[in-house]
Amino acid sequence: MRCKDMHMTIRILALALILTPALAVSAQGAASARPVTLMTIHMVTERSGWALSPHNLLHTSDGGQQWSVVTVPTNGVTLEGADLAVRGSDHLWVAAPLVTDHGLPRSAVLLSTDAGRHWATSSSLRGMPISMSWPNDRIGYILTGEGGAAGSVPNDVYATADGGHHWNLVEYNRMAQRSPGALTSCDGFAGISFAAPSVLLAAGGCGAGPRILMLYRSADGGRRWIQESLPVPRGEHAGYWNIAPPAFFGTQGVLPVSVGPPNAFVLYRSSNGGLSWVPTTPLHAPEPFVSPDAFALSPLITWAYVGNHLYLTTDGGASWRRAASLRFQTTPELDFVSLDTGFALGVGPGRTARNELYRTTDGTHWNRVRTVVTR
């Protein structure tokens, strides 16, 4: 999930889930392994997880080194710019752009309920996928956008009640027509997340222009959105806001926010399902500023990447410990499966300008994983 000037990602950990790989890696396939660049990852255990490359859906069962190609029905869609969601032991969704010659961007959702063995395809949706959110196996939401023009972008929110086979347009914002309580048209939404099956939050950043706080809440499944407010941490300046979609654990939520200048990362906490938020101890980043990323394991445990350093809090943001130094050219995507075992995916310090995958088993020492694809 990316926004215009910052990139922050936060996902809720699915604990104790074991995914059955859709394809087994044979000895013959291992012998013909070739390097692969990953675009996004969703690790479920220390060894098992899913990823998207520019052209394939992939599965690993050895901690991210070897990846097998999972066949998906790519007729009419492209996986470049796709979004991946994983839930439970076997539910997969890929929101993928449709290849169209009509000039208007559209997308479709590919879904599997048996770990990628069989797939179904939804009808087409307006716009390009920005992010998906799944409160359970049947109720889901997707935010799409048609690309920015002069800082403004038409966006839509779709909802499904049958696991992704059929989608209903519940919110739309276009120059000629807006739904009641529509989201802002500012180009910068990072995505949506849920506090309850019908309670959604959308967040992002509106660039370096006027101070616009892009945090919206819906209590009716995305039909009507209300702009929320956040208290400015004492001693900080909020000339700009950049907000990631929050993660919820029951009624307790954590919300990663960047404010400045000067640049600061602040983890906000909620105990009432996102109705109100309280800031915790800020982390300050020197120039040049690399936008932060955060990953929550629980209401108390969050990892944050700020200013080329990885920080850990185990008390909900009241205090932070610098755990490691990681240098990336772009903000890495963090993905932890336990307090100590995690992954970071981003453009590394070399000259390749390609995503590189790093892994830790103690939260401090990181090693590059040389990812290969096998058939």
N, C-alpha and C positions, 0 to 999 in steps of 0.2 A: 504494500500500500504506500503510494507516494503522494506527496503534496507539492505545491509549486516551488517553495524555497527550502522546505525542511522535509526530512523523512524520519518518521518515528513509527515503530511497529510494536504492537503488544498483543499477545495471544494467550489464551488460557490453556494451561497444560492439561492434557487428557492423561491421567495417571493409570498405570496398570493395564494398558491396552496392548494387545499383541495382534498385529496385522499379518494375515497370511499373504505372502507375496504372490502376485498374479502370474509371474513367470519365474521358473527356477533357473539358476545360473548353471549351465552345464560346463564340463571340463573343456569341451570344444569351444564354447562361447568365451570362457576365460582366456583361452589362448589367443582369441582374436579381439581382445579388449582394445578400445581406443579412447583417447581423452574426451571428456564431455564437460561443457560449461553449464552450470546450474543457474537458473534465474530466481528460483524460490524454493525453500525446503519446508517440510513439515515432519520432523522426527517425532515418533510416538514412543519409542523406547531407545535405549542406548544404541541398539543395533538396527532397529526396524524403522523405516520412514519412507516418505514420498517426496518427489521433487518434480519441477518442470524445467526442462531445457527449452531452447528456442523452438524445438520441433517435436518434442516427445514428452509424455508422462513417464516417469521413472520410479522404480522401487528399489530400495536397498535392504539387505538383511545382514550386512556386516559393518554397520556403523558409518556408511557413507562413502566407502572407497569404491566398491563395485555396484553398478546400477544396471538393472534390467529394464528393457523397454516394455511398457504396458500398452497394448494395442487399444486405441480409442477410435471412434468413428469420426475421422477428421474430414469427411466429405463436406465441403462447403464452409469449413471453419479453419482458422489458423491458431496455433498455440502461442504465437508471438503476441505478447500483451495479455495473456490469459491469467485468470486468478484461480487458485486451487484451495479447496476446503476439504478437510478430513474430519470425520466424526465416528466414534465407536470403532469397532473392529473391522467394518466392511463398507461403510458409506463414504463415497467419494463424489465430489462435484467439481467440474471444471467449467468456469464461465469463460467462453472463448469468443473472440471477434469473428463475425461472419465475413467471408470473402464476397464482396458485392461490387457490381459495376455501376450502381446507381448514385454513388457519391455520398450517400447518407450512411453513417456508421451504424451497424447493427451487431447483435451478438446472440448467442444461444448458450444454454447450460447443458453440458453432458453429465449424466448421472449414472452411478453404479451402486448397487446394494450388495454386491458380492466380491468386494475387493478387486474390482477391475476385470472380472471375467466376462461380464455382460454389461452393455451400456444402452441407455435410452437418450434421446435428444429432445429438448424442449422446443417449442415454437420460438420464433425470433423475437428479440427485444430491441427497443430503440437504444442507440448509444453503445459506447465501449464499456466493458466491465471495469469498475473501480474496486469494489470489494463485495464479499458475501458475508452473511452472518446467519448461523443456524442454531436457534435455541434448542431444537430437538430434531429427530430424523425426518419430520414431516413439515414443520414450520420453518421457513427460511425467508431471507430478504436479500436483495441485490440492489446496489447503487450503481447507476450507469451515468456516463456523461458523453457529450458529443464534441468535446474539444473546445478550447477557449478562443474567444475573439475579443480583443481589447479588454481582457481581464474578466470577461463574462462567459459563462458556459451553461447551455441547457442541460439539465439533469433530470433523472427519473428515479423513483424508488418502486420496485416491484416486490410483490409478496406471493408466496406459494403456501398451500396447505396440504399438498400431496407429495412432498418430497422433492419437488422440482420439475415434475412433468408439465404442470401448467402454472403460469404466472399471471397475476393481475396487477395492472398499473394503479398504484395507490397515491403517488405524488408526482407532480410534474412542474417544471419551471421553464417556460419558454418566453421569448420576447413578446409573442402575441397572446399567450395564455398561461395562467398560473393556477395551480390547485389551491384550495383554501389552506392557509398556513404552510405555504411552500418553503423549502429551503432557500437560502440565499443563492444568487446566481454567480457569486464570486468563484473564480476558477482556483480551487485549492483543497477540495475535500479529500482527506486521507482515507475515509471509509466510515462504516457504520458498525455498531456492536449492540448487544442486547443486555438489558438488566433483568428482563422477564420476557416471556414469549411475545407480549404485545408492547413492551416498553423498550424503545430504541434510542440510541444516541448517535449523532453524526458529528464528526469533528474534522478539523483541518486548519489550514493557514491561508490567509488572503494576501500573501506577498508582503512587499515592503511599503505598501501604500498606507492609507489611513488606518488607525487602530480599529480593527474589526475582530471581534472575538467569535470565531467559528466553532461554537458548541451549541448544538440544537438537541432538543429532547422531544420525543413523541410518546404519548401514552395510549395511542389507539392504533398501533400497528403501522405507523408511518404515514397516516393520512393527514395529520395536522402536526406541525412542528413549532416549537416555541424556543426562541433564543434564550440561552442560559447566561448567567453571569458568574464570574469567579473573583474572589478577593485577591488583591495583589499582595504577594508576600511582603512583610515588613522589610524595608531597606532596598527593595527591588523596583525597577522601572519597567512599565509595560507599554513601551512605544509600539511594540508588535506582540502578537500572540501566535503561537503555533501549537496545535493540540492534536494528540493522537487519540483514536477511539479507545475508550476505557475498557478495562477487563473487570468482570464482576464474579464474585464468589458468594452466591446468595445475595444478600442486601449490601454486602461490603464491596466497594469498588476502588480501583486505583486508576488515576488519570495522569498520563505523562504530558507535561506542558513545557514549552520554551517561551521565555520572555526576554525582553531586552530593548535597547542596549543599556548597560553591558549584558552580555549573554549569560543566561542562567537556565538551568534545567530544574524544574520543580515537579515533584510527585505529589499530586493532590489525592486525598482520601475521602471516601463517602461511606457512611454507615446506614444510609436510608435509600439505597437503590438509585443514587444519582440525583436526588432532589436538592442536595446541597453538598458543597465540597470545601475541604479545609486544606490549605497548603502545608507542606512539611519543609524540612531543611533543604535549601537550594544547593545545587552543585554549580560552580562557576567554571566556564570554559574560556581559555585564552584564545586570542586570535592567532592564526586564522581559525575561524570557528567551523567545526565539523558538526553538522546537525545530529542530535542525539537519537538513540534507539533504546527501547526498553522492553523487557520481557518479565512478566509476573508469574511466579510459581504459586503464590498464595497472597492473601491480603497483606502479609508481613514481608514476604521475600520477593524482591525485585532486583534484577540486573539492569544496569544502565550503561550505555556507551556515550561518554561525553568527553570531547576534546582529546581524542586518541587514547583515552583510558577507560578501562572497564571498572565500574563500581558495583558494590553489592550492599543492599540493606536487608537486614533481618528483623527490623522493628518498624516496618511500614514507612520508611523515609525519615524517621527521627534522626538517624545517624547513618553515615555511609562509610564504607571501607574501600580504598582503592585496591583492587584485586590483581590487575594486570594492565600492561601497556600493549595496545594493539593499533597498528598503523594501517589504515585503509585510505584509499583515494576517495572512496564514497562511503556513506554511512552503511555499515554492515547490518544484515538481518540477523538478529539474535534468536536462538532457539534452544532452550534448556529443557532437559528431561529429568533432571534432579538438581539438588543444590550445587553439586560439583561438576556434573557432566553436561556439556553444552556445545553448541555449534555456532559459528559466525560465518556468514556468507556475504562477500562484498569484493569490490575491486581492490586487490592487494597493493603493496608498495612497489611492485615491479612495473615494467613498461608494457605489459601485455594488454592493459585496459580491459581485462576479462575478470569475471567473478572467480574468486578463489574460496575454497571451503577450509575452515580451520576448526579444530576440535580440542576440547580440554576434558580431562577426567578428574581434575582437582580444583578447577576454577581459577587457577593461577598460571599454569604452564600450557601454552597453546602450540599445536603442531599443525602444519598444513596437511590436508588430506588430498592426495592426488586422485581425483575422481576419474573413473573410467566407466564406459558403458559396454556391457556384454550382452550377447544374444543367446 
